[in-house]
Amino acid sequence: MIALSFASRLRRGQDVLVILRELEGFNPPRQEESLEYFQNFLDALVDTNNTETQLMDEYRSLVAERKSLFYKGPDSITRLFSGLKYAAAWQYGHESIEFKLLDTIWGRMINSTTVSVPTSDVQLLKRRSREEIPKNLTQQ
């Protein structure tokens, strides 16, 4: 079995339309099989594919921005937290419980990996959070 991308399947559909237009006397009995219907369907697929591409580009840029805010930027949380940790060390000492607590949190934050939550779980959490909101707050 050959694995095809959505774009290559779309291209094959467009090729089929070109071939069908070249056939003399091709007139399917049902409206759903007409060339105009198939052309409209392919146009809708192209629009959907373009929208998906645009959304994926936006998503990638937002992920890069989020990484910058966390790791790389001048105002990133890692730089801010590092300064806070050493300010606590200066104020309370390197052997203090306050510094050790912050140092432990820092180590866990830096050495951890990001976990992706499956989409179905995110939707379930959103649904549950909506159910937990009191009715009088949602009916405004």
Phi and psi in degrees as GROMACS dihedral restraints (atoms count N, CA, C in turn):
[ dihedral_restraints ]
;  ai    aj    ak    al  type     phi  dphi    fc
    3     4     5     6     1   -92.4    20    10
    4     5     6     7     1   131.7    20    10
    6     7     8     9     1   -88.6    20    10
    7     8     9    10     1   123.6    20    10
    9    10    11    12     1  -118.2    20    10
   10    11    12    13     1   143.9    20    10
   12    13    14    15     1   -77.1    20    10
   13    14    15    16     1   167.6    20    10
   15    16    17    18     1   -61.3    20    10
   16    17    18    19     1   -40.7    20    10
   18    19    20    21     1   -63.9    20    10
   19    20    21    22     1   -40.0    20    10
   21    22    23    24     1   -71.7    20    10
   22    23    24    25     1   -32.6    20    10
   24    25    26    27     1   -67.6    20    10
   25    26    27    28     1   -40.1    20    10
   27    28    29    30     1   -62.1    20    10
   28    29    30    31     1   -43.1    20    10
   30    31    32    33     1   -62.0    20    10
   31    32    33    34     1   -40.4    20    10
   33    34    35    36     1   -64.7    20    10
   34    35    36    37     1   -37.1    20    10
   36    37    38    39     1   -62.8    20    10
   37    38    39    40     1   -40.2    20    10
   39    40    41    42     1   -66.3    20    10
   40    41    42    43     1   -36.3    20    10
   42    43    44    45     1   -63.9    20    10
   43    44    45    46     1   -40.9    20    10
   45    46    47    48     1   -61.0    20    10
   46    47    48    49     1   -41.8    20    10
   48    49    50    51     1   -61.7    20    10
   49    50    51    52     1   -42.0    20    10
   51    52    53    54     1   -61.6    20    10
   52    53    54    55     1   -44.5    20    10
   54    55    56    57     1   -63.5    20    10
   55    56    57    58     1   -44.3    20    10
   57    58    59    60     1   -64.6    20    10
   58    59    60    61     1   -33.9    20    10
   60    61    62    63     1   -68.8    20    10
   61    62    63    64     1   -27.1    20    10
   63    64    65    66     1   -81.2    20    10
   64    65    66    67     1   -15.4    20    10
   66    67    68    69     1   -74.7    20    10
   67    68    69    70     1   127.4    20    10
   69    70    71    72     1   -78.2    20    10
   70    71    72    73     1   134.0    20    10
   72    73    74    75     1    77.0    20    10
   73    74    75    76     1    11.4    20    10
   75    76    77    78     1   -72.4    20    10
   76    77    78    79     1   115.3    20    10
   78    79    80    81     1  -146.3    20    10
   79    80    81    82     1    91.7    20    10
   81    82    83    84     1   -66.3    20    10
   82    83    84    85     1   151.6    20    10
   84    85    86    87     1   -72.2    20    10
   85    86    87    88     1   -28.4    20    10
   87    88    89    90     1  -103.4    20    10
   88    89    90    91     1   147.5    20    10
   90    91    92    93     1   -60.7    20    10
   91    92    93    94     1   -36.9    20    10
   93    94    95    96     1   -65.4    20    10
   94    95    96    97     1   -14.9    20    10
   96    97    98    99     1  -106.5    20    10
   97    98    99   100     1     8.2    20    10
   99   100   101   102     1   -73.9    20    10
  100   101   102   103     1   158.8    20    10
  102   103   104   105     1   -66.9    20    10
  103   104   105   106     1   -35.7    20    10
  105   106   107   108     1   -65.4    20    10
  106   107   108   109     1   -42.2    20    10
  108   109   110   111     1   -62.9    20    10
  109   110   111   112     1   -44.2    20    10
  111   112   113   114     1   -64.9    20    10
  112   113   114   115     1   -39.3    20    10
  114   115   116   117     1   -63.3    20    10
  115   116   117   118     1   -44.9    20    10
  117   118   119   120     1   -61.8    20    10
  118   119   120   121     1   -38.9    20    10
  120   121   122   123     1   -64.0    20    10
  121   122   123   124     1   -45.3    20    10
  123   124   125   126     1   -65.0    20    10
  124   125   126   127     1   -37.9    20    10
  126   127   128   129     1   -62.5    20    10
  127   128   129   130     1   -40.4    20    10
  129   130   131   132     1   -64.8    20    10
  130   131   132   133     1   -38.2    20    10
  132   133   134   135     1   -65.4    20    10
  133   134   135   136     1   -40.5    20    10
  135   136   137   138     1   -62.1    20    10
  136   137   138   139     1   -45.0    20    10
  138   139   140   141     1   -61.5    20    10
  139   140   141   142     1   -43.1    20    10
  141   142   143   144     1   -64.0    20    10
  142   143   144   145     1   -42.7    20    10
  144   145   146   147     1   -64.2    20    10
  145   146   147   148     1   -40.6    20    10
  147   148   149   150     1   -64.9    20    10
  148   149   150   151     1   -40.4    20    10
  150   151   152   153     1   -63.1    20    10
  151   152   153   154     1   -43.2    20    10
  153   154   155   156     1   -62.8    20    10
  154   155   156   157     1   -42.2    20    10
  156   157   158   159     1   -62.6    20    10
  157   158   159   160     1   -43.8    20    10
  159   160   161   162     1   -62.6    20    10
  160   161   162   163     1   -44.4    20    10
  162   163   164   165     1   -65.7    20    10
  163   164   165   166     1   -38.0    20    10
  165   166   167   168     1   -65.3    20    10
  166   167   168   169     1   -39.4    20    10
  168   169   170   171     1   -62.5    20    10
  169   170   171   172     1   -44.3    20    10
  171   172   173   174     1   -62.3    20    10
  172   173   174   175     1   -41.2    20    10
  174   175   176   177     1   -61.6    20    10
  175   176   177   178     1   -46.5    20    10
  177   178   179   180     1   -61.1    20    10
  178   179   180   181     1   -40.8    20    10
  180   181   182   183     1   -67.5    20    10
  181   182   183   184     1   -36.8    20    10
  183   184   185   186     1   -68.0    20    10
  184   185   186   187     1   -36.6    20    10
  186   187   188   189     1   -65.3    20    10
  187   188   189   190     1   -42.3    20    10
  189   190   191   192     1   -63.1    20    10
  190   191   192   193     1   -39.3    20    10
  192   193   194   195     1   -65.1    20    10
  193   194   195   196     1   -41.5    20    10
  195   196   197   198     1   -63.9    20    10
  196   197   198   199     1   -42.0    20    10
  198   199   200   201     1   -62.9    20    10
  199   200   201   202     1   -39.2    20    10
  201   202   203   204     1   -62.9    20    10
  202   203   204   205     1   -42.6    20    10
  204   205   206   207     1   -65.1    20    10
  205   206   207   208     1   -30.4    20    10
  207   208   209   210     1   -87.7    20    10
  208   209   210   211     1   -46.2    20    10
  210   211   212   213     1  -107.2    20    10
  211   212   213   214     1   -48.9    20    10
  213   214   215   216     1  -103.0    20    10
  214   215   216   217     1   -31.9    20    10
  216   217   218   219     1   -66.7    20    10
  217   218   219   220     1   162.6    20    10
  219   220   221   222     1   -64.7    20    10
  220   221   222   223     1   -25.1    20    10
  222   223   224   225     1  -107.7    20    10
  223   224   225   226     1    27.5    20    10
  225   226   227   228     1   -69.6    20    10
  226   227   228   229     1   156.7    20    10
  228   229   230   231     1   -65.5    20    10
  229   230   231   232     1   -31.7    20    10
  231   232   233   234     1   -66.5    20    10
  232   233   234   235     1   -39.9    20    10
  234   235   236   237     1   -70.5    20    10
  235   236   237   238     1   -40.9    20    10
  237   238   239   240     1   -64.0    20    10
  238   239   240   241     1   -46.6    20    10
  240   241   242   243     1   -66.8    20    10
  241   242   243   244     1   -37.0    20    10
  243   244   245   246     1   -60.3    20    10
  244   245   246   247     1   -44.7    20    10
  246   247   248   249     1   -63.1    20    10
  247   248   249   250     1   -40.8    20    10
  249   250   251   252     1   -64.5    20    10
  250   251   252   253     1   -40.4    20    10
  252   253   254   255     1   -62.6    20    10
  253   254   255   256     1   -45.4    20    10
  255   256   257   258     1   -75.0    20    10
  256   257   258   259     1   -24.8    20    10
  258   259   260   261     1   -66.2    20    10
  259   260   261   262     1   -39.2    20    10
  261   262   263   264     1   -66.7    20    10
  262   263   264   265     1   -37.3    20    10
  264   265   266   267     1   -64.3    20    10
  265   266   267   268     1   -40.1    20    10
  267   268   269   270     1   -67.0    20    10
  268   269   270   271     1   -40.7    20    10
  270   271   272   273     1   -78.2    20    10
  271   272   273   274     1   -41.3    20    10
  273   274   275   276     1  -107.3    20    10
  274   275   276   277     1   -15.8    20    10
  276   277   278   279     1    98.9    20    10
  277   278   279   280     1   154.2    20    10
  279   280   281   282     1   -69.7    20    10
  280   281   282   283     1   -21.1    20    10
  282   283   284   285     1   -95.4    20    10
  283   284   285   286     1     1.5    20    10
  285   286   287   288     1   -74.5    20    10
  286   287   288   289     1   155.0    20    10
  288   289   290   291     1   -66.1    20    10
  289   290   291   292     1   -33.1    20    10
  291   292   293   294     1   -63.2    20    10
  292   293   294   295     1   -46.9    20    10
  294   295   296   297     1   -65.8    20    10
  295   296   297   298     1   -43.5    20    10
  297   298   299   300     1   -62.8    20    10
  298   299   300   301     1   -37.8    20    10
  300   301   302   303     1   -63.0    20    10
  301   302   303   304     1   -49.1    20    10
  303   304   305   306     1   -63.4    20    10
  304   305   306   307     1   -38.3    20    10
  306   307   308   309     1   -66.0    20    10
  307   308   309   310     1   -38.0    20    10
  309   310   311   312     1   -65.0    20    10
  310   311   312   313     1   -45.7    20    10
  312   313   314   315     1   -62.3    20    10
  313   314   315   316     1   -43.1    20    10
  315   316   317   318     1   -58.2    20    10
  316   317   318   319     1   -47.7    20    10
  318   319   320   321     1   -61.9    20    10
  319   320   321   322     1   -41.4    20    10
  321   322   323   324     1   -66.8    20    10
  322   323   324   325     1   -37.8    20    10
  324   325   326   327     1   -68.9    20    10
  325   326   327   328     1   -43.3    20    10
  327   328   329   330     1   -74.3    20    10
  328   329   330   331     1   -38.2    20    10
  330   331   332   333     1   -90.5    20    10
  331   332   333   334     1     5.0    20    10
  333   334   335   336     1   -92.0    20    10
  334   335   336   337     1   160.5    20    10
  336   337   338   339     1  -108.7    20    10
  337   338   339   340     1   154.1    20    10
  339   340   341   342     1   -80.7    20    10
  340   341   342   343     1   136.0    20    10
  342   343   344   345     1  -106.2    20    10
  343   344   345   346     1   130.6    20    10
  345   346   347   348     1   -89.3    20    10
  346   347   348   349     1   133.6    20    10
  348   349   350   351     1   -95.2    20    10
  349   350   351   352     1   127.7    20    10
  351   352   353   354     1   -57.2    20    10
  352   353   354   355     1   146.1    20    10
  354   355   356   357     1   -55.5    20    10
  355   356   357   358     1   -40.5    20    10
  357   358   359   360     1   -62.9    20    10
  358   359   360   361     1   -35.8    20    10
  360   361   362   363     1   -68.7    20    10
  361   362   363   364     1   -39.1    20    10
  363   364   365   366     1   -63.0    20    10
  364   365   366   367     1   -43.8    20    10
  366   367   368   369     1   -63.9    20    10
  367   368   369   370     1   -38.4    20    10
  369   370   371   372     1   -64.5    20    10
  370   371   372   373     1   -42.3    20    10
  372   373   374   375     1   -64.7    20    10
  373   374   375   376     1   -40.3    20    10
  375   376   377   378     1   -63.0    20    10
  376   377   378   379     1   -42.6    20    10
  378   379   380   381     1   -63.5    20    10
  379   380   381   382     1   -43.1    20    10
  381   382   383   384     1   -64.5    20    10
  382   383   384   385     1   -39.9    20    10
  384   385   386   387     1   -66.7    20    10
  385   386   387   388     1   -34.4    20    10
  387   388   389   390     1   -67.8    20    10
  388   389   390   391     1   -36.3    20    10
  390   391   392   393     1   -69.8    20    10
  391   392   393   394     1   -27.1    20    10
  393   394   395   396     1   -81.9    20    10
  394   395   396   397     1   -14.8    20    10
  396   397   398   399     1   -71.9    20    10
  397   398   399   400     1   130.0    20    10
  399   400   401   402     1   -58.5    20    10
  400   401   402   403     1   144.2    20    10
  402   403   404   405     1   -59.6    20    10
  403   404   405   406     1   -36.5    20    10
  405   406   407   408     1   -66.4    20    10
  406   407   408   409     1   -22.3    20    10
  408   409   410   411     1   -80.7    20    10
  409   410   411   412     1   -31.1    20    10
  411   412   413   414     1   -85.7    20    10
  412   413   414   415     1   -15.7    20    10
  414   415   416   417     1  -103.5    20    10
  415   416   417   418     1    60.5    20    10
